[in-house]
Amino acid sequence: MIYSHHQINNNAANKAAHIFRKHKQGDKAMKNNITKKIAAMLLIGALSTASVTAAVSANDGTGIEQMDVTVTSLDQTMYVNNSAGANIRTAPGTDYRVLKKLSNGTAVHVTGKTSNGWYQTYTTDPVYGGETAGYISGGLLTSSGSTSTKTYTVHGVDCYLALRTARCYDDSNIIGKLYEGETVQVSSDQYNSGNTYWWVTAPSLGKSGYVNSEYLRSGGSSSSIKTVSVRSFLSLRTGPSTNYTELGRLTNGSTVLVTGSMSNGFYPVTVISAASGSTGTLTTGYVYAGYLC
């Protein structure tokens, strides 16, 4: 559990008062021992430096002597970098209980680093979506920047590929939508992991998350035929934004050939077939990707 400095000071004071009440009638030797304990508690409660954001008392009920560590705040994604995997433990030490074992290449969110070299982390279950919080030895994790990356292209989706916060299919974990032909960056610890869901970076969204790798193809973008799915019309424009001149209007059911990667939410296309009701100069241009399936 993480505490603020004010909470730590209050907790230390409360524990000190409790010790005085409990041992009020003790002999002189016991009182001296109590005084030392109180001084240690107040010293821990008073710790405050620019780099230290919290203090953690580690004891998971196994009978292991309590260990006090400080935690420096972090906020980043790291990956298990060990062929045998990595254990998430209840506290920052190998003597503490294992909560979960992670396979090599698994992404974890790191929230801090302890004074004894462990990372404070949480990870999401790839099947059920539940989170496990705990500690992983610092030598078993690596940042994404230390691995090689490849470009993959979204391919074969009916409408879009969901970018998710977890390795599971759930409407509640969608944080973005990737369309046919868009590209993502994938690190080697993901595409070599054997997992169905990969952690990717999507430049068009400016976000990172999990996607179903079955809809990714190695390499850059390629042409694909898409159908306009819209209630009224979809504008064909001279450039990738609504600020560009409208060349024409495509109605529902029109088909286009996507000729490149998305830019600013728009695809470059060549019109193959304009459905009834379409108007204007319908040749090549840009259309908003959200209305193509």
N, C-alpha and C positions, 0 to 999 in steps of 0.2 A: 504494500500500500504506500502511496506517496502522500506526504504532508507538506504544507507550506511552512515557512519559518515560524509564523505566528502560532500555527497549530502545534509545532514541535515544542516551542517555548511553553505553551499552555499545558501540553501533555506532561512535560518534564516537571513543571511546578505541581500539577495534580498528583503525580506519582510521589514526589517528595513529601507532600502533605500526608498522603496515605501511609507512607513508611513511618513518619513521626507518630501518627495516631496508633498504628499497629504495634509499635515497639516502645511505647512511652515508658513502660515499666522495666525495660531491659537494663542489664548491668553496664558498667562503664565501657568495657571492651566492645560490647555490641553497639553502643551509642557512637563510639569512634568509627566503627565500621559503617554504620548508617550514614554518618557525616560524610565519609568518603564517597559513598554511593550517590548521595544527594549532589555533592560537588561535581561528580562525573556527569550526572543527568543535566545539570544546569549548564555545564560546559558544552555538551552536545547540543542543547537547545539554543545556545548562543551562536553556534557556527553560522557564518554568513559571509560568502565571498561572491565575486561577480560571476564565477563560472559554476558554482554549486547552486542548484535550484531546489534540491530536496534531500532529505535524509531518510533512509530506509532501514528498518529493523527486520532482519531476516531470520525467521524461525518458523518452520512449517509443521511443528508438532511432532517431529521425529526424535526429540530428545537431544538434538544437536545444540551446542552452546550458541546463544544468540550472537549475531554478528552485525555491527553497525557499519554501513557504508554510505557514501554520498553519491548522488546521481547528477551528472551534467545533462541538461536537456538537449535532445536531438529531435529531428523530425525528417526522416528520410526512409527510403526503401532500400533494403539490402537483401542479399541472396545467400542461401546456404552453399558453402563452397567446400564440401567434404564428401568424398565418395561414399562414406559410411553414413552420411546424414548428420543431423544435429539434434540434441535433446533440448526441449524447453523445460526448465526446472523452476521450482517454486521460489528459489532464492539464488543469488549469484555465487554458486560454489558446487563442485562435483559431488559433495556429500548430501546435497539436498534432493528431494524427491523429483522424479521425472513426470511431467504432466503430459508430454506428447513428444513423439519422435517425428522429425521432418526429413523428407528425402532431399537429396542433393538437387540444387537449383530452385528450391522453394523460396518464394518471395515472402519477406516479413517486413512489417512496419516497425522501425526502430524509434523509440520515444526517449531514450537516454542511454548514457554509458556510465557504469559504476566506477568507483574509485579503485576497485580491484580488477578492472579490465573486462567486465561482462557487459553485454547489451541488454537493455530493458526493451522487450518487444511484445508485439501481439501479431497473431496470424489468424486467417479465416479458414475454416474447414472447407475443403474443395467440394464436398458433397452436401453437407447440411448448412453451411454458412455460419455456424457458431464461431465465436472468437475465443482464442486461448491466449492469455497474457502470462508472461513469465520472463525468464532470463536465459540467454544463450551465451556460451563462451565466445569471447571476442575473436579468437582465432578461427572460428568456424563460419564467419560471415564475410562477405565481400560486397563492395558497392557495384552498381551496374556499370560504372565507368571503367572497371577493370576487365570487362569481358568484351569479346568481339560482337558486332551487331550485323544483322542482315535486313534488307528491305523485303517485305512481303506485301502482296496485293490482295485486297478483298475480292473474292471470286465465288460465284455460284450462289449468292444470296437471293432470296425471293424479293426482299425489299431493302432490308438493312441488316448489318451485323452489330449487335449490341456490345458496347464497351461497358464492362461491369466492375463492381468493387470486390467481387468474390468469384471463385471458380465454381459457379453453379448457375443454373437457369432459374431466374426469379425476376419478376417484373419490378420488384422493389430495389434491385441493385444496379439498375441501368443508369449510367452517368453520361452516355453519349451514343450517337448512332453513326456508323460507318457505312458508306454506300459502295456499290460495285465499282471497282477500279481504284478506290482510294488505297493509299499505301500506309504501312505502319513499320516501325523499327522494332526488331526483336533481338534480344541478346542471346548469345550462344547457350547460356545456362537454361534458357527456356526452350529453344527449339531442339535441344539435345536431351530434354528432361523426360520425354515420353508422356507428359501430361496432355490431356485434351485441351485444357484451357491454358493459354499463355499470357504472361504479363507483357504488354506491349506499350509503346509510346505512339500516339496518334498525332502527327504534326498538324493536321487539319483542324483538330479539336483543341490542341494545346493541353492534352490530358494524357494520363497513363492509366491503364487498368487491364482487366482480363477480357480476352475474347476466345471464342471457340476456334481452335486452330484448323478445324476441318474446312473452314471457309477462307483460309489463307493460302496463297500460292507464292512460292519463292520467286523473287524478281520484281521488276517495276510494273507499271500499269500497262494494260493492254485494252484493245477495243472490245466492246460488248454491246449487245442490242438490249435496249430498255424500252419499257412501255410507259407512256404518260398516264398517271393515275390522279385525276383532279376533277373536282366538281364543276368548275366553270372553264377556265383556260390556264395555260402555262405560257408565259411570255418567252419568246426567243429573242435574245439581246446580242448586241455587238461586243459585249465584254462581261466579265464575271461580277456584276453587281447591278442593283436596281437603278443605279445612276446612268447606266449605259442605255443607248437608244434601243427602242423596241423594234425588232424587224418583223415580227408577226406573232400570232397566237395559236398555240396547239391545244386542241381539245382532248378530252378523255379518250384513250385508246390509240392515240398517235404513237408511232414507234420512231425511235432515234438510235443512232449509233454513237456511243460514247467513245470519243477519240483520244482522251487524255485523262490526267488526274484532276481531282477536284481542286478548285481555287476559290477561296472565300465562299464556300457553300454552293458553287456553281460548277457544272460540267461543260466542257466543250463538246458539242455534238454536231452530227450531220443528220438532217431529217430524212428518214427512209420513207415513211408513209404518214400523211396528215389525215386524221380522221375528219369526218363530216363536221362542218362548222368552223374549221380552222381557217385563219385569214392571214394575209401579209406575205412577205417574201420569206418563204420557209425553205431555206437551204442549210447553211451552217451558222452556228452562233453559240450562245451560252444559255443554259437553262438551269433553274434552281433544282438542286439534287433531291430535295425532299419530296418531290412529286414524281419521281421515277421509280419503277419497280421492275 
